[in-house]
Amino acid sequence: MTRDPRYDILFEPLQIGPVTAKNRFYQVPHCTGMGYLRPRMLAEMRGMKAEGGWGVVCTEYNSIHPSSDDLTHTSASLWDDSDIRAHALMTEKVHAHGALAGAELWYGGARTGNMMTREVAMDLSSLPNTAGHPFQTRAMDKTDIRNLRRWHRKAALRARDAGFDIVYVYATHTYLLSNFLSPKINTRSDEYGGSLENRVRLVRELIEETKDAVGDRCGVAVRFAADEEIGEAGVPIHGERRDMFAMLADLPDLWDINIADYSVEMGVSRFIKEAPLEPYMDFIKNQTSKPVVTVGRFTSPDTMVSQIKRGVTDLIGAARPSIADPFLPKKIEEGRLEDIRECIGCNICYSGDTLGVAIRCTQNPSMGEEWRKGWHPEEMNEKRSDASVLVIGAGPAGLEATRALGKRGYSVTLADAGKELGGRLPREAALPGMSEYIRVRDYRAQQFHKMTNVQFFLESPLTAKDVMEFGADHVAIATGAIWRKDRFDGEAFVEVVPEGAAAEVLTPDDVMDGRLPNGPALVYDEDGYYMGGVISEKIKAAGIDVTLCTPSEVVSEWAGKTSERWRIRAHLMALGIKTELAQALTSFDGKTATLACQFTDAEKQLPFSSVVMVTHRTPNDDLYHDILALAGGDAAELPFTLTRFGDCEAPAIVAAATYAGHRYARQLEEEVDVDQPLQHDRVDVGAQGRKPSKAYLDTLLLYYEEEIEGEAYFAGVADRLAEPHHKQAFQLLSEVETYTAKAMRPLIDKYGLVPRPEADLHVTGRDQAAQEISDWDALIEKMDKIFPDYIASFERLEAMAPGAEDLPGLKVATAHEVAAVEFINRERAGASDSLAPLRHFLKTGTS
């Protein structure tokens, strides 16, 4: 299939300072739960997005100094040269697919407690830690500001040396730089506070200094909020932001625009729909000539095109859509819109960061598993045999298992007792605000229509006898779970209805089936995620008085991991739904609910006519056990393999179900080491380094051959020069090349690389010398333009090294370029000792 011409604008290149994005798909900086702790996992994940067609792929926030430490939220870092090597893993993979790599430089200020580094945090004044830690910042003085600027510059240089093409100044999201911009927070009385010009000063300085440091090779981006304070969603309060933006409008090479309210910018689909930032962008494009990127959980290519054509943005920024489908751009380019896995806006991806674990995704079960399990979002391992598979249960686990098995090439039959595909999905998607969850079903059902080896049957309940008679080689049970009517007291499941009492006790299954409670109703929530809130909302919408009770101190506690808890509470309050917090339901007799305080055990009685128990679930695994019973409880005696997974095995969130189904499909008939099921991404203190990459070996060989060519080139030019000093200089440069080649030769031998014959390389070098200009001043001027870039090239080679044992030879190679540049600088300045750097290198191998 070919691309629809309507979408051509999405594939137009765009200049960003000195670099060019190949298209308009821009993966903005986003957290991953990997950062500097899991660099290999991170590199493989980002590289996958580049393979999928994203024109720009950025890191998460990069700490520029140990006094900006966000653990347990895992950031990236650019503290020292080891970070260059770690980041080079990513940039190498991103560049391999023609994409640009971006690095966001970050200093947290009052948002960071520095719990790991134990460094004192700094901010513009002594502020309380805004993440809730019992610490305050040190008020920055002039020395601190100078240090910050130096740290930022050094981090920018490291980013450049790691191979990044875009470097950020991060001035939003309530971190340090945004505090300097704030008219409320910034109460300084020096040149960095007070007037608008003063409050903008530090950001301006960092933009200018970053451009000075790396702007010749890297685009400089600024992340900036278009509004000043949080208001009603979709109604911006710009404050001074228009004037502030105008002061900086054409300084950077790119503007990355967000807003003050993170719960809108990163809003869950229950409350926030596609393109929510557009109302905030009304002045941005009118005030700058530089390209602009913004986000909006864009999944519709028509919306993307509209955003660009109407001048809202130049680039389609995305975090979550790039997680749900790393190949979204390529699918649009190839005319495969039906294959796009649309983000459902559940924010399970964000929970990885809040929990301090690797990112995961409800729609894309391979997310985060690219390196440690070798999973590819668009490719499956080929089937091992012509075996047939029977999958029973068409919920999220069964759907994903069937899709992935079908893609492997197996003959798959999917059976479900229900009237429609999806299991829990269509039921939950019908609850208030949850409609986008149906995308989990719809994507997989769409794929079935492309697979002639997959068939599904609805309204087909199966017994153990039916399964035995079916004759499949493999049987997978994914029959889900049902909600319980009791609660868990921390040790055991206990009933809340006294023996003999007549009480209406319902579950979410009852409500989703259309059975509403009598009012007033109590929704008792031990689940702690979204279900308690949406069930309460559905009951309230029917005109029934409802109270939400939870043993937690907050409503929907786990939803804090997905950045929606505050909005859930505000929404329930706006609807008039009452709450009882830190209260456990101990008894309900049909008229009175007895609640016990979680801190004092003090009881209180409240009148209710019914209770809806949103507590826990029971695996629907009867069929699994019935089948086992036919073999005396020993699965090895069955004529097929028998596996249960998803909610049928261990009830959990939808993301866990799709992951379980995908894992079953990946592992079927494969040899799985249950003792070591995945690679462990950490520093191995006993290892001799990682396996060298192809790019590293290719570059090492290329640079070695260039040194051999160089010794002949410089010797050849020396023969053509008449002035003794000039001749001597190029003879020394030839010797420098020879010295460097000898230092690199052990690495060539170590990896079994085979250079071109030395005689052939010398011929090439002499041919180049014969064509070289002989005017001394012009020759030095030409070298002055070319040679400084060679230093960065060799530094990148160092960063690619698989281990520290390669670095001595590589550092000699870098030093020879530094010595040559110093010679050029002294020669241009007319210094009498211009040859000294070359002689020093030939004596010490250093610059």
Number of C-alpha atoms within 10 A of each C-alpha: 8 10 15 13 10 10 17 13 15 22 17 12 14 16 15 21 21 14 17 16 22 19 22 25 27 27 29 25 21 20 23 30 29 25 25 19 19 20 23 21 27 30 24 22 26 27 26 22 27 27 21 20 25 31 28 27 32 25 26 23 24 26 25 27 22 18 21 28 29 21 17 15 18 27 25 30 29 29 18 13 17 15 19 26 24 24 30 26 25 27 26 21 22 30 20 14 17 16 26 25 29 29 32 28 26 28 29 26 29 29 26 27 28 22 16 12 14 12 14 17 26 26 26 24 20 15 18 17 17 16 12 11 14 9 19 21 20 18 14 18 14 10 9 15 16 12 13 19 18 15 18 24 22 19 29 30 21 25 31 25 25 32 30 29 30 29 29 30 26 25 22 21 19 18 19 22 25 23 22 27 28 20 16 9 14 19 16 17 10 12 13 22 22 19 15 17 16 18 25 23 18 21 22 18 12 21 25 15 17 26 23 11 16 21 23 12 17 28 24 29 29 25 23 21 23 28 22 20 15 16 13 9 15 14 12 21 17 19 13 15 21 17 14 16 19 14 15 17 20 15 18 24 26 26 28 23 22 24 26 21 20 13 19 23 19 23 23 22 20 21 17 19 17 16 17 18 23 15 14 20 20 14 16 22 17 12 15 18 13 19 20 24 24 26 26 25 28 23 22 14 17 11 15 24 20 14 19 18 12 9 14 23 26 26 26 26 26 23 23 28 24 27 30 26 25 30 24 26 28 19 21 23 20 13 16 16 17 13 17 20 24 26 26 26 26 26 22 23 27 22 24 23 25 20 15 16 18 23 23 26 27 26 30 24 24 25 24 27 21 20 21 15 14 14 19 19 19 14 10 16 16 12 19 12 9 10 14 19 24 23 27 29 27 31 29 32 32 34 31 29 30 35 24 25 29 25 23 18 22 21 21 26 19 23 22 24 17 16 11 13 26 24 24 19 22 22 18 22 16 15 17 16 17 22 17 20 25 18 18 26 21 18 19 22 19 13 17 18 11 11 15 11 16 21 16 19 17 15 12 15 13 14 14 17 12 11 16 15 9 12 14 19 15 18 24 23 24 33 29 29 21 18 19 18 21 19 23 12 13 7 6 8 13 14 16 20 19 13 8 7 11 12 17 18 22 20 26 26 18 14 18 18 10 9 13 20 24 16 18 15 24 28 28 25 28 23 19 22 21 20 18 24 23 20 25 28 22 18 23 19 13 10 9 17 19 27 22 22 25 27 21 19 12 18 27 24 19 17 20 18 19 24 21 25 22 15 18 20 17 10 15 20 12 10 13 13 18 16 19 20 16 17 23 23 27 17 17 26 21 18 17 17 22 17 23 19 16 16 9 7 11 10 14 13 14 11 15 21 19 25 30 26 26 28 22 20 21 15 18 19 18 13 20 22 11 15 21 18 13 15 13 12 13 11 16 12 12 16 14 17 16 17 15 24 25 29 27 25 21 18 20 15 13 23 21 21 29 26 25 25 27 26 19 22 26 19 12 16 14 11 7 11 8 7 6 8 10 14 12 14 15 12 11 10 7 6 8 11 15 10 9 13 14 9 14 18 19 11 17 24 20 13 18 22 18 19 24 27 26 26 26 27 28 24 22 22 23 24 14 15 16 10 10 9 12 14 18 16 20 21 21 20 26 24 20 26 26 18 21 27 24 17 19 22 15 13 20 17 11 9 12 10 14 9 14 12 10 12 12 11 21 21 14 17 23 20 15 17 21 14 9 14 13 15 9 12 12 11 12 16 13 12 14 18 10 11 15 16 13 16 20 19 18 23 23 23 25 28 26 24 23 18 16 12 12 16 16 13 20 21 20 23 29 23 20 26 25 22 25 25 23 20 23 21 16 16 17 14 10 10 11 9 10 19 22 14 21 25 18 13 21 21 10 9 22 17 19
